[in-house]
């Protein structure tokens, strides 16, 4: 990768003003991994007021020495670059925030306060006079760029290891959220956690209670969206963190299922999540896949192949609502995931289920949520260990759903209805209204552009002049044509989904 020109310019401008400056933290880690950084951070020995004199388009509104500089880049990731003065932090009495922050004069002091070795590296441009003087302490990584790595982060990246900077207990006591961050980085990067770091996580796991639910939620969501989310959840349990994040999930540990599954509830939930990850599901569908059977341990009756879990989807939906509320997810997010958990067990057999039952499913779930529900259902089946021949059933279901959702060949598509006819034509309830609407439908199928209220009312008034007997004959002809049109349309839909 190439250091972005916006970052190069910031470093060069600071160098030319007589200051040291380096890209630091996660962006350097991602740079070495050849991953696109989410953002770019620069550290310098310049004070905030000195930074603002150099960069006029900047904002300084915090107590941490961080100045936000507007680079005017077209790249959203680089539009705002944060520049922070070298700093050291005092004790973390509350295990969340430092009691005080002090500016430091040396880069190494700034890097020493960071969480993990892979995040405690700095990337400099060697053309600056002051930075050029430090060349003997740098490792060249590219022309005009040098890496400062006092804690072995580059080696840990090569070895795929998450390791704390210095004493692990001290790092986790400073900020207990780092307990989850270690797991999150391991899940995102497919790294393992170094032995002493892992021991310290287990030892300090109970400190997670000091962290706000919002911060825990954000780390949990990042783990769920990670490439190795399944491993991340397993680590949370292994290191004693899950009981402070999602203890209900832990209830499925070693809980056997019945003849429809070869895995425990715990294993099944994680395999469903793994399928969701590998198939690039969005966050709410991944969470629903993980939680879809959360109610099984509390509803289990009996043991062995004939054990039952009646109403586990209803119990699970209620549990899911409480879990996500506790983790401070948004109301909209909670409603969506609860809906998917509640209806994931819908019954569908090609030979047995009627269009009316599919219509009820669409009504209960909402047409906008059907694709998401089917994704969760697929993840459920793929995580069962005994996958059935579902693809044809699901294709057939999609065909029926499209048919009932579009409802393309019915009087519902008309811009008028029976109530409008009775009001405008002074008609009383009776068969005449149905006759007129069905005749109009036949005409609109032939000429959809005429589906306008004014036209339909004018045509309805003309039909109203006809005797009931004639309207009845016209309706029968119209119904036959409508049925043929519906059958032809459904043949097209079934062909689209490759079902007979």
Protein Blocks (a to p, Z undefined) as FASTA:
>chain_A
ZZdfklmmmmmmmmmnopacddehjllmmmmnopacfbdcdddfbdfklmmmmmmbacdd
bfeopacddehiablklmpccddddddddddfkomacfbdcddfbfklmmmmpmbfklmc
ccddfkbmklmmmmmmpccfbehiacddfkommmmmmnopacdehjfklmmmmpmmlmmm
mmmmmmmnopacdfklmmmmmmmmmmmmmpcfklmmmmmmmmmmpmklmlmmmmmmmnop
mmmmmmmlmmmgopacdfkbcbdfklmmmmmmmmmmmnopafklmmmmmmmmmmmmmmgg
cedjlbccehklmmmmmmmmmmmmmnopafklmmmmmmmmmmmmpccdfklpcfklmmmm
mmmnopklmmmmmmmmmmmmmmnopacffklmmmmmmmmmmmmmnomacfklpcbdfklm
mmmnopacdfklmmmmmmmmmmmmmmmmlmcfklmmmmmmmmmmpcfklmmmmmmmmmmm
mmmmmmmmmmmmmmmnopZZ
